Amino acid sequence: MSAAEVLDAPAAQPVRRRPSPRFLVSELRIIGGRRRNIAGLAVLAVVPILLAVAVRVSGDSSGGPTFISSITGNGLFVAFAALTLELPLFLPLAVSVVSGDSLAGEANIGTLRYLLTIPAGRTRLLAVKFAAIVISALFATFLVAAVGVVVGLALFGGGNMTLFSGTQTSMAGGLGRLVLTCLYLAAQFSALGAIGLFVSSLTEQPIGATVAVVLINVMMFILDSISQLAWLHPWLLTHWWTAFGDFLRDPIATDNIYRGLITAAVYAGVFWLAAWARFSSKDITS
């Protein structure tokens, strides 16, 4: 082949690789294999069991929150009551552990720069980390609900569910509303996970990042309880967490649910972008 023919030859096109889920699967395997995460899931699963057994043994569910007082009428309410009890601390703590460890944990053990040597890039790494946080939030929320359903139906039975509006829905309808509740709460916890991802990009100490996210969560709950700060409440992520109770109305009251989802989406987007801005310009030394 002559030199002219070489110059005229079309340049070789770069090979485009299809996105592979192996990176995400590996991340989920690591998260699921950590003993502290397994122990945390066990604690989450124990709460609905203890709740159902306590109500069954005492035979009295009066005087408690609405979900708890409804348990004896239908076992599905064990799942709703367990989610309510774990909403302020246990479920946020489970997400805080995963998100706080996402980047800081890699930096702490010296594997972060090795992750960046594979053809992934920092943006894809952050996307995979956040996807793993979202899946973890989904799994934790559905775990609590599933255990609550099983133990609740075993101890109290099922049948038609009486909603807060006084009307009844079928067993299938109640399960559908429970699924919607879990998806809604998982979206809220995913937004908290985005905060954790950003905090994790600021430090190399995963425990410190986890504690910081838990403190942020608790602070939002405290601010939401101060009536003098009513103007701030709609801007707090945790303010909309209890809106899942609107799924048990007939028809479903969607105003607060939509506002809660929009708030969660804004928090998730802002803090993921903040994590990207920090991580994309950060010198990785460990």
N, C-alpha and C positions, 0 to 999 in steps of 0.2 A: 504494500500500500504506500502510495506516494505521500509526501508531506502535505500537499494540497488536499488530498482525500482525507487525511487525518484531521485537518483543520475544518473541513466541511462536514465531518461526521457529527451527528447530533450528540449532545452531551448526555451522559447516562443519567437517567432519572433516579432520584433517591427512592429507596424502597420504603413504602409506607407500611408501618406495622399497625395491625389492628389493636385497639385497646384491650389489654389483658386484665382479667380480674385477679390474677395471681397475687399482685401487690396487696390488694384489699383483703383477699383470703388469708394471706400471711399475717397481715396486721390483726385480723379478727382472731386468728389462731393464737397469736401472742397474748392478746387481751384475755381470751378465754382460758388460757393456760396458767395465768398468774394466780397464785393461791389466794392473795388478798381479794381479787375479784370474785373468785369462787366463794370465799367466805362471805363477801358482801351480798352475793346473790342468795346464799343460804339464809342470811338474816332477813332479806326482803321476803323470802318465801315463808319464813316462820311466822311473820306478823299476822297474815290472814288466818293461819291455823290457830294461833293463840287467841285471836279475837273470836273466832267461831266457837272454839271449845269453851271459852269463858262465858259467852252468852248462853250456850247450851247447858252448861253446868248450873249457872245461876238461874236460868229460866226466866230472866227478866232483862229486857233491853230498853226499858223506859228510862227517861231522864238523860239520854245521850243525844248526840247529833242525829239529824234526820235519818241518815243512812243506817246508823247503828240501831236506831229504834225500829227500823223496818226489816231487820234481819229475820226475825222469827216468822214474818209473813211470807218471805221468799228468800231462798238461799243465795240468789244472785246478788242480793244486797251486801253479802260478805265481801265480794270483790270491790264494790263501790266504796264500802266503808274502809277497807284496807288501803285502797288508793288514797282516800282522804287522810287517814292516819299517817301514811308515809309521805304525804305531799310536802310537809314543811322541811323535813330533814333527810330521811333515809334515801328516798329516790334521788333528790338533788345530790346527796353525798356520793351515791354510786356513780352518777354522771361526772361529778367533780373529780373523783379518783381517776377515771379514764381520761378525761380531757386534760387534767393537770399533768398527767404522766405522758401525754402524747408527744410533745417535743422535749420537755425538760428531762423526761426519763431517758430518752435516746442520748441527749447531751451528757447526762450524768454518768452513763456507762460507756460513753465514748463511741457510740455507733452511729451518731447522726451524720457525720461527714462521710461515713462509708455508704450510708443510704443515698447520699447525693452523688456518689460516683457512678451509680447505675443510671441508665438513660431514662430518668424520670423527671428531673427538674424540680425546683422548689415549689412551683405552683401545683404540680400534680401531687407532690408529697403532702402538701397542706390539704388538697382536695380528698386524698385517700384517708388522711387522719380524721378529717371532719366526717367523712362518710362512715368511718368506723365508730365515731362518737354517736352519730345518729342511729346506727344499727344497735349499738349498745343501749341507747335510751329506749328504743322500741322493745328490745328483748327484756329489759328490766321491768318496764311497765306491763307488758303482756304476761310476764312471769307472775307478778303479783296478782293480776286479774285471773289468770288461769288457775292458780292455786286456790284463790278465793272462790271461784266457781265450783271447783271439784269438792272442796271441803264444805262449802255452803250447801250444795245440793245433797251431799251425803248426810248432813246433819239436820237440814231444815226442809229439804225438798224444793221443788220448783213450781211450775204452773204459771198461770197468768200473773203479771207483775202490775201492782198498783203504782201509778206514777204520781208525781207531786201534784199534778193537776186534778187528781181524783179519779181519772179514767184508768182503764186497764189496757195492757198490751200483752200479746202472746209471749211465750217463752222465747221464740225466735226473735221477736221484736226487742225483747229485753237484751238478748245477746248482741243484737245489732247495735243497740245504743251503747253497750259496754265496749264494743269494738271501736265505735266512734270516740268514746271517752279516752280509750288508750291511745288512739292516734293523735287526739288533741293534746293530751298530756305529753306524749313523746315529742311533739313539735315544740312544746314549751321547754322541755328538758334539753332538747337539741340546741335551742337558743342559748340556754345556760352553758351548754358545752362549747359553743362558739366563744363565749367569754373565757372559758377555761383554756381554749386553744390559744387565745391571745395572751393570757397570763403566762401560759407555758412557754411562749416564745420570748418572754422577758427574763427567764431565769433558767438555771441548770439544776435546780433543786425541785424535784417533783412533789415532795411533801409540802414544801412552801407554796407551790402553785395550787395544790389541792386545798390547803388551808385558806388561801386567799379567796378562792372561788366560793368555798363554804361561807366565809365571812361576808362576801358580797351578797350571797343569797339571803343570809340571815339579816343583813342590813336592810335589804329591800323589804323583807317582811316587817321589820321594825318601823321603817318609814311609812309603810302602808297602814300601820295601826295607829298612827298619830293623826288625829282628826284635823289638827291645825295645818297639816300638809295635804289637804284634800286636793289642791291644785296639782300636786305632784303625782298622786296615785295613778291616774291613767297612763303615766309614762313609765311606770314600774312594771317590769316583766312579771313579777309574782302577783301583781294585782289581779290578773286575769286567769290565774290558775284554777280558781274555784268555779269559774264559769262553766266547767264541764257538767255541773248540776243541771244546766239548762237542757241537756240531752234527755233528761227525765221529765220533761214537760210535754204536754200535748196541746198544740203542736210544739215542736222544738223551737225554743227561743234562740234565734241566731245572732242577734245584735252583738251581745257580749262575746260570743264565740268568734265571730268575724273579727272583732276588734282585738281579741286575744291573739288570733292567728296573724293578723297584720303586725301587731307589736312584736311577736316572736320572730317574724320574718325580718323586720327591721333590725332587731338586736342581732340576729344571726348574720345578716349581710354586713352590718357595720363592723362587728367584731371579727368576722372572717377576713374582711378587707384590711382591718387594722393588723391582724396577725400576718397577712400577706405582706403588707408594707414593712412591717418590722422584720419578718423573716427573710424577705427577698434582698434586703440590704445588710443583713447581719453577717459578720465574719464568723464562719464556723471553724472553731479550733478544737472541738472534741466530738 
